[in-house]
């Protein structure tokens, strides 16, 4: 696998964002895994295209999850993330095969897929014309992936000379109030170009096809960006480009100048450091019953007990909880069967300890409060609240809390003896089981 770099340098002049250099770190183990989860969450709606060649984003087929080399819907601690970028204007829709298994189908120009999660090590990649024989690839290569890392795999250049180029994503969280930005030159006939601010100097030195700049941290804000040639001519304008704090942006210039297909494609990731110590959870499609869960569609922040000093009654039941904003609306979650799923641990991600179907009557504020019954005899039960996003109307804020003692004490004060004294009632917890295919 080739990784391309281009040295950065200090930029002067106005108007422009203030830059701080950043290089992709090696993030293995728990930290890298946590950032992969964030990369997964951000990938929903994580790519936009602008320009003459702009098209709708990819709709990804489900990938098999049982083979070692097959892409999985949710990462494990030894996985790497791969996202496919289609930047070849004349190649038509393409299919992507990883280790002889169809991973993504029907990718159109210019678009980027949701991330795929693969085990560390070598994987065989084939890019094939959509629906064509995988034994007759347009291009094939070997990817060497590291656990806890993320990569953009870009199909660039004309069909007759298509390249599969690999660019590693910097998953270290940007500094407060900053976004992280990189430019990737994916237009074979554009000559050396640079990403600039309109009426300002270049943010990076010019690069040739198919190279990329280093990452730089920039002040969050809205900018009128341009892709310019060495003579200062504007090849592509990106007015009103919003760079949000905490988000990593890869801006690709793809397509061609001569045929009028030059377009900008922006792939984003939000590498917010998630709490790894604790209990994994996710939103799944399907039902809370044996083999009823289908696929994870939104990972949730791991559940954990508060780290502060315990206050109040010593007999208070200890809980584990988390709060996550997911990039799905409540309407989308209610359009088909979904469930909130809490897993046993990072090491036992196949075992569900609590699971609750998403549904019911909303509160006056439009929130849903759903129960999370015990599953697999775990002894854990809890509740989840799903509310319209407080900061983003296209998101849902998901709060999850579970406790170990709720099952054994369920209904403990619901009955009284003849003298009116409360007495413990028998446990009425169910025996439902669920095992996600993740």
Secondary structure, 3 states (H helix, E strand, C coil): CCECCCCCCCCCCCCCCCCEEECCCCCCHHHHHHHHHHHHHHCCCCEEEEECCCCCCCCCCCCCCCCCCCCECCCCCCEEEEEEEEECCCCCCEEEEECCEEEEEEECCCEECCCEEEECEEEEEEEEECCCCCCCCCEEEEEEECCCCEEEEEEECCHHHCEEEEEEECCCCCCCCEEEEEEEEECCCCCCEEEEECCCCECCCCECCCCECCEEEEECEEEEEEEEECCCCEEEEEEEEEECCCCEEEEEEECCCCCCCCEEEEEEECCCCCCCCCEEEEEEEECCCCCCEEEEEEEEEEEECCCCCCCCCCCCCCCEEEEEEECCCHHHHHCCCEEEEEECCCCCCCCEEEEEECCCCCCCCCCEEEEEEECCCCCCEEEEEEEECCCCCCCEEEEEEEECCCCCCCCCCCEECCCCCEECCCCCCCCCCCCCCC
